[in-house]
Every structure is written in C-alpha cells, then in structure tokens.
C-alpha cells in the first residue's frame, strides 16, 4: 500500500541534491533510510524491553568473568 509523506522543504531539497549528485532516485534513498530506521527502532525496543526485564529480576545476568570462564577464554 502506498504511503504519502511530506518533507520539510529543506529536507526535500537536500534529498534532491543527494539524488542528483549520486544518480540514485529519491525513492531509493527514502526506502533505504526508512528500512534502516525501522531496524534501529526495533533494536531499541528489544533492548528497552530486555532492560526492563533485567530491572524486574526476570532476565538472567552473567558477569564477563563467568562468560570468559564458561567459554574457556581464561585458560
């Protein structure tokens, strides 16, 4: 489904200049930036939820020393 967005004039101009300079379309840049932004937002949400579980004592915590020992990195 198509989505319509309105950009600030300065952003539209910068996007146009970038597209013209690189030979890529504005649509290509917008698609790439949105996909990257969604990935970042998903990563942040997952990290935030994990941190909340840690604070509530619902998520196990492992010290770096224990991890090194378990992986045999201190041998």
C-alpha positions in Angstrom: 0.0 0.0 0.0 1.5 3.4 -0.9 2.3 5.8 1.8 2.5 9.6 1.3 4.8 11.7 3.4 5.5 15.4 3.4 9.0 16.6 4.0 10.2 19.9 5.1 11.3 22.0 2.1 14.9 21.9 3.3 14.9 18.2 3.7 13.3 17.8 0.2 16.0 20.0 -1.3 18.8 18.1 0.4 17.3 14.8 -0.7 17.0 16.1 -4.3 20.6 17.3 -4.3 21.9 14.0 -2.9 19.9 12.0 -5.5 21.1 14.2 -8.4 24.7 14.0 -7.2 24.7 10.2 -6.9 22.4 9.3 -9.8 20.1 7.4 -7.4 16.4 8.2 -7.1 14.9 10.0 -4.1 12.6 6.9 -3.6 15.7 4.7 -3.3 17.1 6.9 -0.6 13.8 7.1 1.3 13.2 3.4 1.2 16.8 2.7 2.4 16.5 5.3 5.2 13.1 4.1 6.4 14.1 0.4 6.4 17.3 1.3 8.4 15.3 3.5 10.8 12.7 0.7 11.4 15.5 -1.7 12.2 17.0 0.7 14.6 13.7 1.3 16.3 13.1 -2.4 16.6 16.5 -3.0 18.1 15.9 -0.1 20.6 12.5 -1.6 21.6 14.0 -5.0 22.1 16.9 -3.6 24.2 14.5 -1.5 26.2 12.2 -4.5 26.9 15.2 -6.6 28.0 16.5 -3.8 30.3 13.1 -3.6 31.9 13.1 -7.4 32.5 16.6 -7.1 34.0 15.4 -4.4 36.3 12.5 -6.6 37.4 14.8 -9.5 38.0 13.2 -11.5 35.2 16.2 -11.7 33.0 19.4 -13.6 34.0 22.6 -11.5 34.2 26.0 -13.0 33.6 29.3 -11.4 34.5 32.1 -11.0 32.0 34.3 -13.2 34.2 31.7 -16.0 34.2 31.2 -15.8 30.4 35.0 -16.0 29.8 35.3 -18.9 32.2 32.3 -20.8 30.6 33.8 -20.2 27.1 37.3 -21.3 28.2 38.8 -17.9 27.4 40.8 -17.7 30.7 42.7 -20.9 30.1 
